[in-house]
């Protein structure tokens, strides 16, 4: 009897017809933006190897605490991992840090129990109206924070919160990392406003004064960060799962003097009392700077990749100017850039210097350094003063 042939290629059956309809299904693209959250989970001990699924709920027996799962976890996701909602897993061999992305809070629960700070931060984040389609978690040794963050700095996140609320030397070191790089924002929460003195003046760190039993930090990111950069200020925002704090005017003034802010009730509605970073610069301004920087890099990189050759002459330089101008126009359309009162257009400039002004070394290296831009930030109204006049018929003696 002849052996049965094994079919390795499967094609659709032919049909007698004069019409052939081909349908492509378009799925939504994953959110790759400037509002995604990373939960920094500082750990010092290694947990035992996660147990295999018991077959009942697809979860490992190790539900996690503030410890790091074993570093021999494969980067390659299994079918079960994907079914559980794990989107990405990567281990840095130099530091042992493990980076993961999860699609929802149920996916986070696969690796972290409901009593852990990681789970609670993620739960509050996903409870907000404007959360992303993912949350990232980085398990790392705090003594290796610099190198661990370096390994995953340019993964898909922009804002970071911590699972601990201590304002100590480790936090100061973290804040300095964000300040040096100027393209990510650290959100810090403490119930003691005096602790913020240690990070006062930082542009890329946000300070929140609130009871640490509630996760105002991850709530803030989930409520605002994914909205179109430039379209919102971070003051006046409502946070789900966060209770407005009863503060005296003196207490709130002290918080604001520290360049932190709180969650308070105004006219019967809970709202963030301000929207600035520890330097006093507003978050929407910093977020806008990050947006312009990131998009300028991305669009110019894309321009170089998609063109066979960009000539080192006025034609090529003019094309580079055009790409930069498109980025600035988009920034203006989003509300990052102010409208010039005279022209009614975006208050920005883009300049490129000609080939003749480039150094011989740059010409030799095929490097162009003659592109520059400026723009005027579009601010926001946070307070209003109204002047009124009342006419009375009462004659006062």
C-alpha positions as CSV (number, residue, x, y, z in Angstrom):
1,X,0.0,0.0,0.0
2,X,1.4,3.4,-1.0
3,X,2.2,5.9,1.8
4,X,-0.3,8.8,2.0
5,X,1.1,12.1,0.8
6,X,1.5,14.8,3.4
7,X,0.1,18.1,2.3
8,X,2.3,21.0,3.5
9,X,0.7,23.8,1.5
10,X,-3.0,24.5,1.8
11,X,-4.7,26.7,-0.7
12,X,-8.4,27.7,-1.0
13,X,-10.5,25.6,-3.4
14,X,-11.2,26.8,-6.9
15,X,-14.7,27.8,-7.7
16,X,-16.3,28.3,-11.1
17,X,-17.1,32.0,-11.0
18,X,-16.4,35.1,-12.9
19,X,-16.1,37.2,-9.7
20,X,-13.5,36.8,-7.0
21,X,-13.9,38.9,-3.8
22,X,-10.8,39.3,-1.6
23,X,-11.4,40.9,1.8
24,X,-8.7,42.2,4.0
25,X,-9.4,42.6,7.7
26,X,-7.9,45.7,9.3
27,X,-7.1,45.4,13.0
28,X,-6.5,48.4,15.3
29,X,-2.8,49.2,15.7
30,X,-1.3,48.8,19.1
31,X,-0.9,52.1,21.0
32,X,2.6,53.3,20.5
33,X,2.5,56.8,21.9
34,X,3.7,59.2,24.5
35,X,1.2,58.3,27.2
36,X,2.0,54.7,28.1
37,X,2.8,53.8,31.7
38,X,5.7,51.8,33.2
39,X,5.4,50.6,36.8
40,X,8.8,50.5,38.4
41,X,8.9,47.5,40.8
42,X,12.1,47.7,42.9
43,X,13.0,44.2,44.2
44,X,16.0,42.8,46.0
45,X,15.3,39.0,46.2
46,X,14.8,36.4,43.5
47,X,11.6,34.4,43.7
48,X,11.4,30.7,43.0
49,X,10.9,29.5,39.5
50,X,7.2,30.2,38.7
51,X,5.2,27.1,38.8
52,X,3.6,25.8,35.6
53,X,-0.1,26.3,35.1
54,X,-2.3,24.0,37.1
55,X,-4.6,23.8,34.1
56,X,-7.5,25.4,35.8
57,X,-7.1,29.1,35.2
58,X,-4.0,29.4,33.1
59,X,-2.1,31.1,35.9
60,X,1.1,30.1,37.5
61,X,1.1,29.3,41.2
62,X,3.6,32.1,41.9
63,X,1.4,35.2,42.1
64,X,4.3,37.5,43.0
65,X,5.0,40.0,45.7
66,X,7.7,42.6,45.6
67,X,10.2,40.0,44.4
68,X,11.6,39.2,41.0
69,X,10.6,36.1,39.2
70,X,13.5,33.9,38.2
71,X,15.6,35.5,35.4
72,X,15.5,32.3,33.3
73,X,12.1,33.1,32.0
74,X,12.2,32.9,28.2
75,X,11.8,36.1,26.2
76,X,9.7,34.2,23.7
77,X,6.0,34.2,24.8
78,X,4.1,30.9,24.8
79,X,0.6,30.5,23.5
80,X,-0.6,30.4,27.1
81,X,1.2,33.7,27.8
82,X,-0.5,35.4,24.9
83,X,-3.9,33.9,26.0
84,X,-3.3,35.3,29.4
85,X,-2.7,38.8,28.0
86,X,1.0,39.1,28.2
87,X,2.2,41.2,25.2
88,X,5.9,41.3,25.7
89,X,8.6,39.9,28.0
90,X,12.3,40.7,27.9
91,X,15.1,40.0,30.4
92,X,18.2,42.1,30.6
93,X,21.0,39.7,31.2
94,X,23.4,42.3,32.6
95,X,21.1,43.4,35.5
96,X,18.6,40.6,35.7
97,X,15.8,43.2,35.2
98,X,12.6,41.8,33.6
99,X,10.4,44.0,31.5
100,X,6.8,43.0,30.7
101,X,3.8,44.5,28.9
102,X,0.3,43.4,29.8
103,X,-3.0,44.2,27.9
104,X,-5.2,44.6,31.0
105,X,-5.3,44.1,34.8
106,X,-6.3,40.5,34.5
107,X,-3.1,39.9,32.6
108,X,-1.1,41.6,35.3
109,X,-2.7,39.2,37.8
110,X,-0.9,36.3,36.0
111,X,2.4,37.4,37.5
112,X,1.4,39.6,40.5
113,X,-1.2,38.8,43.2
114,X,-4.1,41.1,43.9
115,X,-2.4,42.2,47.2
116,X,0.7,43.5,45.5
117,X,1.5,47.1,44.8
118,X,2.1,46.3,41.1
119,X,-1.5,44.9,40.7
120,X,-3.0,47.8,42.6
121,X,-1.2,50.4,40.5
122,X,-2.3,48.7,37.3
123,X,-5.9,48.3,38.6
124,X,-6.2,52.0,39.3
125,X,-4.6,52.8,35.9
126,X,-7.0,50.7,33.9
127,X,-10.0,52.1,35.9
128,X,-9.4,55.5,34.3
129,X,-11.2,56.6,31.1
130,X,-8.2,57.3,29.0
131,X,-5.9,54.4,29.8
132,X,-3.7,52.9,27.1
133,X,-4.1,49.4,25.6
134,X,-1.3,48.2,27.8
135,X,0.8,48.7,30.9
136,X,4.4,47.8,31.4
137,X,6.2,46.6,34.6
138,X,9.9,46.6,35.2
139,X,11.2,44.3,38.0
140,X,14.7,45.6,38.9
141,X,17.3,45.6,41.6
142,X,17.4,49.2,43.0
143,X,21.2,49.0,43.2
144,X,21.3,48.5,39.5
145,X,18.6,51.0,38.6
146,X,20.7,53.1,36.2
147,X,21.6,50.1,34.0
148,X,18.2,48.5,34.3
149,X,16.4,51.6,33.1
150,X,19.0,52.1,30.4
151,X,18.3,48.7,29.0
152,X,14.5,49.4,28.6
153,X,14.5,53.2,28.3
154,X,13.3,53.3,24.7
155,X,10.7,50.6,25.0
156,X,7.0,51.6,24.7
157,X,6.5,53.9,27.7
158,X,6.9,57.5,28.6
159,X,5.5,57.9,32.2
160,X,6.7,55.9,35.2
161,X,5.4,55.3,38.7
162,X,6.9,53.3,41.6
163,X,5.5,50.6,43.7
164,X,7.1,52.2,46.8
165,X,6.4,55.7,48.0
166,X,9.6,56.3,49.9
167,X,11.3,59.6,49.1
168,X,14.9,58.5,49.7
169,X,18.2,58.5,48.0
170,X,17.0,55.8,45.5
171,X,14.2,58.1,44.4
172,X,16.6,61.1,44.0
173,X,18.8,58.9,41.8
174,X,15.8,57.9,39.8
175,X,14.6,61.4,39.4
176,X,18.1,62.5,38.2
177,X,18.0,59.8,35.5
178,X,14.8,61.2,34.2
179,X,16.2,64.7,34.4
180,X,19.3,63.8,32.5
181,X,17.5,62.1,29.6
182,X,14.7,64.7,29.2
183,X,12.3,62.4,27.4
184,X,10.4,60.5,30.1
185,X,8.5,61.7,33.1
186,X,8.6,60.2,36.6
187,X,5.4,60.6,38.8
188,X,6.1,60.5,42.6
189,X,3.5,60.3,45.3
190,X,3.9,61.0,49.1
191,X,1.6,61.9,51.9
192,X,4.4,64.2,53.4
193,X,4.9,67.3,51.3
194,X,8.1,68.2,53.1
195,X,9.7,65.1,51.5
196,X,9.5,66.7,48.1
197,X,12.3,69.1,49.0
198,X,14.7,66.4,47.9
199,X,13.5,66.5,44.3
200,X,12.5,70.2,44.2
201,X,13.3,71.9,40.9
202,X,13.2,68.8,38.6
203,X,11.5,69.4,35.2
204,X,10.8,65.7,34.5
205,X,9.4,64.6,37.9
206,X,5.8,65.2,39.0
207,X,5.1,65.4,42.8
208,X,1.7,64.4,44.1
209,X,0.7,64.9,47.7
210,X,-1.9,62.3,48.6
211,X,-2.6,59.4,51.0
212,X,-0.6,56.5,49.6
213,X,-3.4,54.0,50.3
214,X,-4.8,55.3,47.0
215,X,-2.8,55.3,43.8
216,X,-3.2,58.9,42.6
217,X,0.0,58.5,40.5
218,X,-1.2,55.8,38.2
219,X,-4.7,57.3,38.2
220,X,-3.3,60.6,36.9
221,X,-1.4,59.0,34.1
222,X,-4.4,56.9,33.1
223,X,-6.7,59.9,33.1
224,X,-4.6,62.3,31.0
225,X,-1.4,61.0,29.4
226,X,-2.8,59.3,26.3
227,X,-4.9,62.3,25.3
228,X,-3.5,64.3,22.3
229,X,-0.4,66.1,23.5
230,X,-1.1,69.8,23.5
231,X,-4.8,69.5,23.8
232,X,-5.1,69.3,27.6
233,X,-3.7,70.8,30.7
234,X,-3.2,68.5,33.7
235,X,-5.1,70.7,36.1
236,X,-8.9,70.2,36.7
237,X,-8.8,66.4,36.0
238,X,-11.1,63.9,37.6
239,X,-9.5,60.7,38.9
240,X,-11.5,57.5,39.4
241,X,-10.7,55.7,42.7
242,X,-9.1,58.7,44.3
243,X,-10.8,60.5,47.1
244,X,-10.5,64.3,47.3
245,X,-8.5,65.4,50.2
246,X,-9.8,67.9,52.7
247,X,-7.1,70.6,53.0
248,X,-6.9,74.0,54.5
249,X,-5.9,76.9,52.3
250,X,-2.6,77.0,54.1
251,X,-2.0,73.3,53.5
252,X,-2.7,73.6,49.8
253,X,-0.5,76.7,49.5
254,X,2.3,74.7,51.1
255,X,1.8,71.9,48.6
256,X,1.9,74.3,45.7
257,X,5.0,76.1,47.1
258,X,6.7,72.8,46.9
259,X,5.6,72.6,43.2
260,X,3.6,69.5,44.0
261,X,-0.2,69.2,43.7
262,X,-3.1,67.4,45.3
263,X,-6.6,66.1,44.6
264,X,-9.2,68.4,46.1
265,X,-12.9,69.1,45.7
266,X,-13.9,72.3,44.0
267,X,-17.5,73.3,43.4
268,X,-18.5,69.7,44.4
269,X,-16.2,68.1,41.9
270,X,-12.9,66.4,42.6
271,X,-10.0,67.8,40.6
272,X,-6.2,67.9,40.4
273,X,-5.3,71.2,42.1
274,X,-2.5,72.0,39.6
275,X,-0.7,70.5,36.6
276,X,3.0,71.2,37.0
277,X,6.3,69.3,37.6
278,X,8.7,69.8,40.5
279,X,10.3,72.8,38.7
280,X,7.0,74.7,38.4
281,X,7.0,74.1,34.6
282,X,3.6,72.8,33.5
283,X,3.3,69.2,32.5
284,X,1.7,70.0,29.1
285,X,4.7,72.1,28.3
286,X,7.2,69.3,29.1
287,X,5.0,66.7,27.4
288,X,4.9,69.0,24.3
289,X,8.7,69.3,24.3
290,X,8.9,65.5,24.4
291,X,6.4,65.2,21.6
292,X,8.3,67.7,19.3
293,X,11.6,66.0,20.1
294,X,10.3,62.5,19.5
295,X,8.4,63.3,16.3
296,X,11.2,65.4,14.8
297,X,13.6,62.5,15.3
298,X,11.1,59.9,14.0
299,X,10.0,61.9,10.9
300,X,13.5,62.8,9.9
301,X,14.6,59.1,10.4
302,X,11.6,58.0,8.3
303,X,12.5,60.5,5.6
304,X,16.1,59.2,5.4
305,X,14.9,55.6,5.3
306,X,12.3,56.0,2.6
307,X,14.4,58.0,0.2
308,X,17.2,56.3,-1.8
309,X,19.5,59.2,-1.4
310,X,19.1,62.7,0.1
311,X,21.5,64.9,-1.9
312,X,23.9,67.1,0.1
313,X,22.9,70.3,-1.7
314,X,20.2,72.9,-1.5
315,X,17.6,70.4,-2.9
316,X,18.2,67.9,-0.1
317,X,18.5,70.6,2.5
318,X,15.2,72.1,1.4
319,X,13.5,68.7,1.7
320,X,14.8,68.3,5.3
321,X,13.4,71.8,6.1
322,X,10.0,70.6,4.7
323,X,10.0,67.6,7.0
324,X,10.8,69.7,10.1
325,X,8.1,72.2,9.1
326,X,5.5,69.5,8.8
327,X,6.3,68.4,12.4
328,X,6.0,71.9,13.7
329,X,2.7,72.4,11.8
330,X,1.3,69.2,13.5
331,X,2.5,70.5,16.9
332,X,0.7,73.8,16.2
333,X,-2.5,71.9,15.1
334,X,-2.4,69.9,18.4
335,X,-2.1,73.0,20.6
336,X,1.5,72.7,21.5
337,X,2.5,75.9,19.8
338,X,1.0,79.3,20.3
339,X,-0.9,81.2,17.5
340,X,0.9,84.3,16.5
341,X,-1.4,87.3,17.0
342,X,-0.1,89.1,14.0
343,X,-0.1,86.4,11.4
344,X,-2.8,84.0,12.8
345,X,-0.4,81.1,12.2
346,X,1.8,79.0,14.4
347,X,4.4,81.0,16.3
348,X,7.5,79.0,15.3
349,X,10.5,79.1,12.9
350,X,12.4,76.5,11.1
351,X,15.8,77.4,9.6
352,X,18.4,75.5,7.5
353,X,21.8,76.8,6.6
354,X,23.2,76.1,3.1
355,X,25.9,73.5,2.2
356,X,28.5,76.3,2.0
357,X,28.2,76.9,5.7
358,X,28.8,73.3,6.8
359,X,32.3,72.3,8.0
360,X,34.6,70.2,5.8
361,X,34.5,67.5,8.4
362,X,30.6,67.4,8.3
363,X,30.8,67.2,4.5
364,X,33.3,64.4,4.8
365,X,31.2,62.5,7.4
366,X,27.9,63.2,5.4
367,X,26.5,64.9,8.5
368,X,24.2,67.9,8.2
369,X,24.0,70.0,11.3
370,X,22.3,73.1,9.9
371,X,18.7,72.5,10.9
372,X,17.2,74.4,13.8
373,X,13.8,75.5,15.1
374,X,12.1,77.7,17.7
375,X,8.6,77.8,18.9
376,X,6.5,79.7,21.5
377,X,4.6,77.4,23.9
378,X,0.8,77.6,23.9
379,X,-0.2,78.0,27.5
380,X,-3.5,77.5,29.2
381,X,-5.8,79.5,31.5
382,X,-5.9,78.0,35.1
383,X,-7.5,80.8,37.0
384,X,-9.9,83.7,36.1
385,X,-10.4,87.0,37.8
386,X,-13.7,88.8,37.0
387,X,-14.3,92.5,37.6
388,X,-18.0,93.4,38.2
389,X,-19.9,96.5,39.1
390,X,-23.3,96.5,41.0
391,X,-25.7,99.5,40.9
392,X,-27.5,99.9,44.2
393,X,-30.5,102.2,45.0
394,X,-29.5,102.4,48.7
395,X,-28.4,105.8,49.9
396,X,-25.7,105.4,52.5
397,X,-25.4,108.2,55.0
